[in-house]
């Protein structure tokens, strides 16, 4: 995944957001772990760390649910493989809408208990907004690598099952320009990183 452009906006990270780990090879390969310190935000949670290498098999699409509950998107940050379907559920007692200026889609307005779906065909970060409730904001980050993680409240992340080799490491956060760097993963030797997003 190339460096993703940050999208402006302030929203609290859902308290249910914990470390998310790429789905492939959880019991094999090497662990890449560490922390991301986001100096331009009140919390280091919700940073998306990816490892991308040419020739690596892309992850299969997934089906993910983002809920609308208490006038909040849950979770605040979702990471999905390219081609994944995201189901936007309305668990509130009033109508909701979902649209994204980056994705140029508007799923319309639907009543409590219903849901709408969208398939993400291009990698990138997409803000999710509700035109009925302007304070609602979330992000769907679409990746084309099976090796990714989302930082927890302490900024910690873990990616397991990474084969040896050279990778382009990328970090995205909604309040930052992000970063990119080259890293090398060695067999049998966990790679520990301390990353800082300063702008």
WOHU-V144006 format. One line per field, one symbol per residue. psi: psi as a letter, one per 30 degrees, with the letter a starting at -180 (. if undefined). A space follows every 50 residues. Layout:
# WOHU-V144006
psi=???
This chain:
# WOHU-V144006
psi=klkkkkklkkkkkkfgjakkkkfkhfglalkklalkjjfglfkglgkkkl kkkkfkklllllkkkkljkhhkkklekkkklkglkkjjkjglgllllklk eefhkjgakllkfllllkkjfkkakkkkljffjffkklkjjklhkfjllk kafggklkklhklkakljkkkkkfglfalklklkkkkgjkkkkjkkjf.
